């Protein structure tokens, strides 16, 4: 008995050394802290940082800094920046590029300009220390980005502005750091600048040109090896971070660049994105937040009046500079107060970049222990305040977005999408398409139906169909989407689809492109047997053989008077959703009156997307319009049923012509 007790005592000697025990402790902290703090409406980030303080070497010394902790905290930091780049709406980002530049300049220049006189004249630091600390005031880490992600407001322009500004200000700080070190060591030579510029150019070229091509090729070749997709993404993140470090930049810049490079290839509603966010938000990012707390020594605040004075002066200066930068950005671009607060909350947390700069300065002898301790206080206070500010602003923006959604008359609660697998066995791409266009606010599951012919073997076939549909359920669960699978018996597939759509009150139906040659003609012309004429629901007929990640644009063709259809607004909400998921522009081909209706629809629903317009009304020269279409575009042709205002006999012929001349092209026929 005594040896067992002795072994237990040895295992629990502080600080802990058993990797299993350390990992168990960290997991319980990640599990329990957010649950406990949720009851007192406190951001979980604060609890994780405080937990790190308590268990760290400056707290109860339960854990010490080690390679194990460093590796996981580094993964978490890189994950935050990677997710920021991956979730960024590139179209929104480009639209806000000028605003990001202005904010990046302001959030660097204002804290830097305020910090230098405070450090040099008030605190009595020398020139080099004052320049270094002033640049530290300008840095920030997107520690509170997971809060914005949790509330689903990462598409808000204020987030795009802040993320873009983060890259600008952190890059400027690193350049200032290189200049300070170079000037002190006499190394600020032409050779130094040449090496920096060349290595940076090579890094940018590799990330912008090579990585997207490699990733696209990998996803296409390994389309069915879903588990390997996540490993590939993670490998790209760390390779990019390493190459960024080699180029003379911080690894966080490389991680963000990896997110941008893979942005178009990983749709936000895809199963791969779900895996990336799940592991990051569940494990790696909380580990990083705990590690931030472990470096904080609260006792330094009470270690003499000098340290307290320095800490207070530096903290006030840092927050004042960041708030002024957010306020200036709001006034220049006429943003709402909630957006200003969100920008301030996201940009006021000092952590990774701040630590990196101050540690380099400490090792170079530019700053002493007092400054290190004061910086630690700034990190603690800034993370706490930034968490509360971001949480409050995110809640307001989410509430405003939801009220705006509720006020839209065209939006239907509990959106129902029915996917029919009657005519095709290629369920994977149909399901992926439905997941992408599904309203994320809707709690209703996707409905999948397989219509079995009413023959003597019907009952047996229903059992087989239901068993086959379990693969659909497994695929949807990977994307965190609920699916209701059904198999039904009917003499006619169209009637079975129509009846099921009525039973579940479906808003739209997703069908696969008929696989038999010439069968599309039957689909269009058979008014009694086709689902097209058995129901008035909006129908998407999809031919999606290629991975959706390849699309570089969405090519939309609309007939005259298309705007008169009841489902016109809903169709454009779905097209905008596709464009946002793939970060691609929309090439619109229609008459001018229809174009004006599209612009009114986009403005009405506040849909952000890049749209280029080509006036197209001469349907006799229909194939001329395809001269501007790329092989990597997704073709969406909005048609009309017979009897609709937009219907013409020519529309009934177009699907057959598309089938004949563009058989391999990814395309979608839409019948509002």
Secondary structure, DSSP 8 states (H G I E B T S, - for coil): -HHHHHHHHHHT-SS---HHHHHHHHHHHHHHHHHHHHTTT--HHHHHHHHHHHHSTTTT-SS---HHHHHHHHHHHHHHHHHHHHS--HHHHHHTHHHHHHHHHHHHHHHHHHHHHIIIIIS---HHHHHHHHHHHH----TTHHHHHHTT-TTSHHHHHHHHHHHHHHHHHHHHHHHHHHHHTT--SHHHHHHHHHHHHHHHHIIIIIHHHHHHHHHHHTTT-HHHHHHHHHHHHHHHHHHHHHTTS-HHHHHHHHHHHHGGGS-TTSHHHHHHHHHIIIIIHHHHHHHHHHT--GGGGGS-HHHHHHHHHHHHHHHHHHHHHHHHHHHHHT--HHHHHHHHHHHS---HHHHHHHHHHHHTTSS-HHHHHHHHHHHHHHHHHHHHHHHHHHHHHHHHHHHHHHH-TT--SS--EEEE-SS-S-HHHHHHHHHHHS-TT----EEEEEEEE-STTHHHHHHHHHHHTHHHHHHHHHTT--EEEEEEEESSHHHHHHHHHHHTT-SEEEEE---STTHHHHHHH-TTTSHHHH--SEEEEEE--S-GGG-SEEEEEE-TTGGGSTTHHHHHHHHHHHHHHHT-EEEEEE-HHHHHHHHHHHHHTT----EEEEE---GGGGGGGGGG--TTEEEEEEE--TTSTT--HHHHHHHHHHHHH-TTS-EEEEE-
